[in-house]
Amino acid sequence: MSGPEPKKLALLRILQILERHSDADHPLTQEDILRLLESEYGIIIERKAVGRNLSLLREAGFDIESTRSGCWLASRKFDDTELHMLIDSVLGSKHIPAGQSRDLIERLCSMSNRYFRRHVKNIHMVNEWDKTENKNLFYNISVIDDAIDAGRMVEYDYNKYGVDKKLHKSSFQRVTPYQLILHNQRYYLMGYSSYWEHMIYHRLDRITGIRVSDRTAVPIRSVKGFENGIDYSRLTTAMPYMYADEPERVTFYADESAVDQIVDWFGRGVTFTREGGRLIASVRSSPKAMLYWAVQYADCTEIIAPEHIRSQVQAFLEVAAKKYRKDSGQQSNQ
């Protein structure tokens, strides 16, 4: 406290005291409020003034409850359970750097009272989580939003990690930004590359040096496959991994034990049929994404069609099998 504040601020300070110090388990008496007003803000008022200010706050719509034990702020913008969920989301988001995660968690904590912070342990562990080192995430979002609003392209360097575990420039990109997509705990920029003439999905944490270009954006409806705009259900269910190739209808045998995972990945648009006692699943998916998905679940699925995806999966698995054969490992060590 730098010095006593004028009494006209008492109404605002009483609200802040209720936000910071009260809940149903920690009600404040009027004497408590008077004491906190003086100790935290240097404001000295009569006890009757506290009652008048509490009434004004209730008239203004603030949910202040009271009993013989005192009064408290009964509802807030977010309850503690919601704040815990938001904090866990920030902590688990790999695309948010550790420092920015810590700052966001601090601000989320400030939206509850001082007792809530005692239950938040994760803020001290944020450096132990696998986080991006690119600190430009929120700046990248801001620039992309500006470009979309202005109808302009964006230009940036796209980076990849080297063996030194640091980002290195891989390519220069100039794209029309359309949408930011959160997928598999990663932020992606969905945009159209005029050079490659197809849609791209670039991770925001791999983008550096971004700026708004003076070139006019390419309208989304002029892009092949997007004549009707963006189909968000297709983005979330047809692309288990973010590849830009055209989705195809893919059918595959599936064990009963895999049904939960199939619906989890592809949504409720998946169809199931039976043939000779075997379960068959049908989905629309990016062929490239389907290759890696099928390999991941090779123990419980088998691609039926199209043939080119089945052949790619077979070739992929044959190469992998050679690397893991016991005699191959022995030969490589000789």
N, C-alpha and C positions, 0 to 999 in steps of 0.2 A: 504494500500500500504506500503510494507516494505522498499522500496527504488526505485530509478529510474531504469527502465529497459533499456537494449540496444536497439538502434534504429532498429536493424535487426528483432525485434519482432513486428514491427509496422504493418506489413501485417496481422499477426494473430490477433493482438489486434483490428485492424480496423474491421475485420470480426466479432469479438465478440461484439464490440460496436454496429454494425448494428443489430446483433441478439438480443441484450438486449434492445436497445433504439429506434429502428426504426420500422415503418410500414407505410402504405399508408397515414394514418392520422397523422403520426408523422415523417415526413422526416427530415433528418439531412443535414445541410449545411456543407461544408468543414471546416468552422470555428467551427461549433459544434463538428466535429470529432477531430479537433486539440485540442479544449478545453478538451474533454473527454479523449483523449490520455494523456494529461498532468496531469489532475486531478486524473485519476484512475490508471495510469501506470507510470507516471513520464517521459513519452516519449515526447520529443520535436523535431518536424521535420518541414520542410518547407511545405507551402500549396501545392506546385507542387507535393511533394512526396505523398500527400493524393490522388491526382488525378491519379498518376501512380499506386498506390496500388489498387485503385478501378478498374482500367483497368485490372490489373493482376487478380483480383478476378473474374471479368467477363470472362476473358479468361479461367480461371480454371473451369468455369461452374456455378458459383453462379449467381442467378437471382437477379441482382441489378438494380432497375429502378431509374430514376431521372427526375426531372422537374426543373423549375426555383426555386421552394421552397426547393429543396434538393434531397437527394437520400435515398433509403430504401431497405431492403431485402424483395423482393416481394414474395418469396416462401420458405417454410421450409419443414422439413421432415413430420411434421404434421401441418395442419392448425388449427385454434382455435376451430372450430366446432368439429373436430376429437379429439382434446385434451379434450374438455368438455365431449365427450362421454366416453373416456378412464377414466377420473377422476370419472365420475358417476358410471362406472362399478366397479372401485376399491372401491368406497364408499359403493356401494350396495352389495359387495361380503362379505357374512358372514364368509367365510373361511379365510379371511385375517385379522389378529389382528389389533387393532386400531393404535398401534404405527407404524407397517409396512405400514398400509394404509396411514398414514400421511406422511411417508417418500417417498412412491411412488408418492403421489400427489405433493409433493414438487419438485420431480425430473421431473414429467410431466410438471409442471408449468415452470420449467427452460428451457423447449424446446421452449417456446415462449418468447415474450418480457415482459418488466416490466409492461406494461399496461394490459396485460392479467390477471395478478394476482388479479387486482382490482375486476374482475368479478367472481372470484372463492371464494365463501363464504363457501362451504362445508368443506373445510379443517379445519375450526374452530369448526365444529360440529361432527367430526368423532367419538368422544368418546360417543356421544349420540346414535349412531347406535348399533344395536344388532350384536356384533362381537364375534368371538371365542376368548378365552383367551389362547389358545395353540399357543405359539410363535414359534413353530418348523416347521411351514408350509413349508417355503422355504428350510429349511434343509432337511425335509422329501422328497421333490421333488428332491433335488440334490442326495440324497442317492438312491432313487428309479431309477433315470436315470442311475446312476453308475452301479447298479445291473443289469439293463436291458442290458446295453452295455457289461457287463462282462459275461452275461449268468448265473447269480447267483440268488439264492433265497434271500429274505430279512426276517429278524426276528424283531419283535417289540411287544410292549404291546398295546393292544387295550382297550380303556377306555370308560366309560359311566358316565354321570352326576348323582350325588347323590342329596339328598334333600338339601344338603349344597351348591348346585349349583357349585360344583367343580368336576373335572374329577377324577375318581377312576378306577384303573386297573380292567378290566373285564376278560381278557384272554391273554394268550401268543400265538402269531401267527408266523408261519413260512410258507411263501407262495412264489410262483413264480410270480413276477410282470410282467404284460404284457402292461398295458396302464394306463394313468391317464385320467380320464373323468370328465368334468365339467357338472353337471346335477342339475337342480333346484337350482342354485347358490351355489352348494356344490362341492368340489373336492373329487373324489372317486378314490381309487386304485382298479383296476381290476386285480385280480390275482387268481391263482389256489392253493387251499389248498390240499396238498397230504394227510393230516390226514382225512379231511372230504370228500375228493375225489370229489370236485365240485368247481365251480368258486365262488369267493367271491367278494363283492364290499364294501370296507371299506372306511369310510370318513377319509380324510387326517388329519383333525383337531382333530380326536380322537386318532391318533397314536402318541406314545411317545417311546423313547428309541430305535429307529430304527437303524439297522446296516445291512451291507451286510454279508450274510451267506457264509460259505465255501462250501455249497451244490450246486450242479449243478441244473440249472433251468429245469423245465419240458417243453418240446417243446409244443407250443400252439396247433399244429395239432394232438397231441396225446391225447388231452382232448376231451371227448365225447361232441359232438355238435359243436366243433370248428375244425373239420377236414379240412375245407377250409379256416381257419383263422378267423379273427374277422369281423363280418358283422356289420358295424357301423350303418347302417340304422335300423337294428334290435335293437341295443342298445338304439337308440334315440326314436324309436316309439313303440317298444314292451314292454318297461319297464317304465311306467309313474312314478314308484318308483323303486329304485335300489334293486331288489331281484334277486337271482341267479337261481331260478327254471326255467325249460324249458317252453318257451312260448307255448301257445295253441291258437287254433282258438276259439274266443268268439263272440257270436252273442247276440244282445240285442235290444229291442225296444227303440226308442229315440224320444223325442219331437223335433219338428222343431227348437225350441229355443235353443236346446243343440248342434246343428250341429257345430256351430263355435267352441265350447269348445272341441268337439270330434276330429275335425281336428287339433286343436291346440295341443292336447295331443298326438294323435296317428299318425299325419302326413297324407300325401296324399295317403298312402297305404290303408286307410280305404275304405271299399266299402259300398254303400247305396243301398238298394232295398226297394220295397213297397209290403205289403201284406195286402189286405183288407183295404186299406187306411192308414195303420200304417207304419211308417218308421222303417226299420230294419238296424242296423249298424253291420258290421263284421270287427273284428280286430284280430291281433295276439298279445297276451299279456302274461306276467308272471301271472299265476293264483293268487299268493299272492298279487301282485300289483293290479290286477283287482278287488279283493275283496275290497280293501280300496278305489279304484277309484269309484266302483259302489256304495259304501255307501256314498261317498262324493256327488255323483250325483243321489241319490236315488229318488229325487223328479221329475226327468225328464228322467230317464232311467229304464229299467227292463231287467235283464239278462234272456235270453232264454236258451242258452246252452253254455258250457256243464252243465249238471245237478249238478255236485258236486260244481261248483262255485255258481250256483243259490241257492243251499241249504245252502251254507256257508253264503251268503249274507242275506238270510232269517233268519237264526239263529242269525246272528250278530244284525240285526235290531230288532228282538224279544227281545233280552237281553237289548238292548238300550231302547226299548219302555217301558219295565218294570221299568227301572230306572227313567224314566221321567213321569210315570203315577202319577197323582195328589195324589191318595190315597196312593201310595207307599211312596211318599215324606212325607206325613203326618205321616205314621206309623213309618218311620225311625226317625222322630223327637220326638216320644213319649217315 
